[in-house]
Amino acid sequence: MQKAKGERGDRLTVNVPYGYRKNPDEPKEWIIDEEAAKVVRQIFDLCMQGRGPSQIAAQLEKEKVLNPTAYKQREGRKTPHQAPENECRWHESTVVAILERMEYIGATVNFKTYSNSIWDKKQRANPIENQKVFYGTHPAIITQEVFDKVQEIRQQRHRRTATGKSSIFSGLVFCADCRQKLYYSTTKYFEKRQDFFICSTHRANKDKCSGHYVRAVTLETMVWKHMEAVISFVTHHEEYSRREMGKKLQLQSEEAIRVHKKRLAQAEKRIAELDRLFLKIYEDNANGKLSDERYAMMSATYENEQTELKTEVKKLQGEIKVQEQKMQNLGVFIQRVKKYTTLNELTPYALRELVKGIYVEAPDKSSGKRKQKAHIEYDLVGYIPVNELMKAEKV
């Protein structure tokens, strides 16, 4: 009964998430509870600014915001938890749960947990692929775009240093050579201008990569200069930007799709071959041509290879889908950029919304002066050669 309801999209949970309340005229409907929804939006906003769950929890406690349990109990609603001793104490796990909850984009998610049998009723987390998601079942508090960006930020899981200081670039800066993260270094004695980033590979083994040392303030200047140029150019030359960036994206996408599809065909062909090999060794074992020990060894080898190939196939299919959507993503990116036409300094939110990664080159001292470059990968569209676009537009 419950399985059938869940499969057709009926909501299985009886607990309304923080940020919503039941519609008094239609109890099966969820409507936005504006007071709580404001806090949910603040939590997502702080994450977009680069704050971690523990920092967000501390901020809410400092502002004396009632936690979800205390808030619901104040409203006279039933909750599965007892009244907290400190009504404004927010736990890191509560913040994480809010940041990862798809209900905030207006979706119903069924079968989040499962039990093994009627004798073992312990609820276990269900893998995402086994859950059922139904979109547009109630009003959204958070846009899909912001939700997806926050999940990306969450995967980076950058930590504060022992000093408690963190950088707006944490989790976004990489070495242009070894492609590993640059480590944010600071001490409580450092002034802001002394904080720096250094290649994590170099930090672990100086022979494997050079330092790629860059001061945080220098990086901030470099990134803001490029972002400012992109924002100005795209907003003042929107049609030209769409056309030229579109050509570049199309060429890149076509090449990437060709490479991915070639490898996908190879992987799928090998998976089919392994199926035939499985059948052959099974028959040989049944006919006595292959010993049980040999069969077990070969079977395990084939199975491991097939599992790896199936994982690769899924990844390749995802990559192809991403490439096919790039032209549509260009429009989304331009709309994001246009939100920042009056921006006059680098903000954490703008950085997280527009930039996917920053790749810092090793300093060049051949001229007698220290010169350093950073390549900025923008979200959805990749690298934008803004100087080339400016020159081409003037021709």
Residue pairs with C-beta under 8 A, 6 or more apart in sequence:
2 12
5 12
6 12
6 110
6 111
6 132
7 110
7 132
9 108
9 110
9 132
9 134
9 137
10 110
11 28
11 108
11 110
11 137
12 110
12 111
15 79
15 80
16 22
16 30
16 77
17 101
17 103
17 104
18 36
18 39
18 40
18 68
18 71
18 72
18 98
19 32
19 33
19 36
19 37
19 39
19 40
19 98
19 104
19 141
20 30
20 31
20 32
20 33
20 36
20 37
20 103
20 138
20 141
21 30
21 31
21 33
21 75
21 77
22 28
22 29
22 30
22 31
23 29
23 30
23 31
29 138
30 138
30 139
31 138
31 139
32 139
32 141
35 71
36 68
36 71
37 141
39 60
39 65
40 98
40 104
40 141
40 142
41 141
41 142
42 60
43 56
43 60
43 95
43 98
43 99
44 99
44 104
44 142
44 146
44 147
44 150
45 349
46 55
46 56
46 59
47 56
47 99
47 150
47 153
47 154
48 146
48 149
48 150
48 153
48 348
48 349
48 352
48 353
49 168
49 347
49 348
49 349
49 352
50 153
50 158
50 166
50 167
50 168
50 170
50 171
50 348
50 351
50 352
51 59
52 158
52 159
52 160
52 166
53 92
53 93
53 95
53 96
53 99
54 92
54 95
55 160
55 166
56 90
56 95
57 90
57 91
57 92
57 94
57 95
58 90
60 67
60 88
60 90
60 95
61 88
61 89
61 90
64 88
65 88
65 90
66 74
66 87
66 88
67 84
67 87
67 88
67 89
67 90
67 91
67 94
68 79
68 94
69 79
69 81
69 82
69 83
69 84
70 83
70 84
70 87
70 88
72 78
72 79
73 79
73 83
96 154
98 104
99 150
99 154
100 151
100 154
102 109
102 133
102 147
103 109
103 138
104 140
104 141
104 142
104 147
105 135
105 140
105 141
105 142
105 143
105 144
105 147
106 135
106 136
106 137
106 138
106 139
106 140
107 133
107 134
107 135
107 136
107 137
108 133
108 134
108 137
108 138
109 131
109 132
109 133
109 134
110 131
110 132
110 133
110 134
111 126
111 130
111 131
111 132
112 125
112 126
112 131
113 123
113 124
113 125
113 126
114 123
114 124
114 126
114 130
115 121
115 122
115 123
115 124
116 122
116 124
145 332
149 352
149 353
149 379
152 356
153 171
153 352
156 170
156 171
156 172
157 171
158 166
158 170
158 171
159 170
160 166
161 184
161 185
161 186
163 186
163 187
163 188
165 186
165 188
165 195
166 184
167 184
167 186
167 195
167 197
167 216
168 220
168 346
168 348
168 351
169 184
169 197
169 216
169 219
169 220
169 223
169 351
169 358
170 184
171 181
172 351
172 352
172 355
172 356
172 357
172 358
173 181
173 182
173 184
173 197
173 219
173 357
173 358
173 360
174 180
174 181
174 182
174 357
174 358
174 359
174 360
175 181
175 182
175 199
175 200
175 201
175 202
175 209
175 212
175 359
175 360
176 212
176 359
176 360
176 361
176 362
176 374
176 375
177 199
177 209
177 210
177 212
177 361
177 362
178 199
178 201
178 208
178 209
179 359
180 199
180 200
180 201
180 209
181 200
182 197
182 198
182 199
182 200
182 212
182 214
182 360
183 197
183 198
183 199
183 200
183 203
184 195
184 197
184 216
185 195
185 196
185 197
185 198
186 194
186 195
186 196
186 216
192 216
192 217
193 215
193 217
194 215
195 215
195 216
195 217
196 213
196 214
196 215
196 216
197 212
197 213
197 214
197 215
197 216
197 219
197 360
198 211
198 212
198 213
199 209
199 210
199 211
199 212
199 213
201 208
201 209
202 208
202 209
202 210
202 211
202 212
210 362
211 362
212 360
212 361
212 362
212 363
213 363
214 360
214 363
214 372
214 374
218 372
219 358
219 360
219 374
220 346
222 372
222 373
222 374
223 346
223 351
223 355
223 358
223 374
223 376
224 345
224 346
226 374
226 376
226 386
227 346
227 350
227 351
227 354
227 355
227 376
228 343
229 386
229 387
229 390
230 337
230 354
230 378
230 384
230 386
231 337
231 340
231 341
231 343
233 241
233 386
233 389
233 390
233 393
234 241
234 334
234 337
234 338
235 337
235 338
235 341
237 389
237 393
238 334
238 338
240 389
240 393
241 334
241 389
242 330
242 331
242 334
244 389
244 392
244 393
245 330
245 381
245 384
245 389
246 327
246 330
249 326
249 327
249 330
249 381
249 382
250 326
250 327
252 323
252 326
252 382
253 323
253 324
253 326
253 327
256 319
256 323
257 320
257 323
257 324
260 316
260 319
260 320
260 323
261 320
263 312
263 316
264 313
264 316
264 317
264 320
267 309
267 312
267 313
267 316
268 313
270 305
270 309
271 306
271 309
271 310
271 313
274 302
274 305
274 306
274 309
275 306
277 302
278 299
278 302
281 290
281 295
281 298
281 299
281 302
282 295
284 290
284 295
285 291
285 292
285 295
290 298
326 380
326 381
329 380
329 381
330 380
330 381
332 380
333 354
333 378
333 379
333 380
333 381
336 353
336 354
336 379
337 354
340 350
340 354
343 350
353 379
354 378
354 379
355 376
355 377
355 378
355 379
356 377
356 378
356 379
356 380
357 376
357 377
358 374
358 375
358 376
358 377
359 374
359 375
359 376
359 377
360 372
360 373
360 374
361 372
361 373
361 374
361 375
362 372
363 370
363 371
363 372
364 370
364 371
364 372
364 373
365 371
375 383
376 383
376 384
377 383
378 384
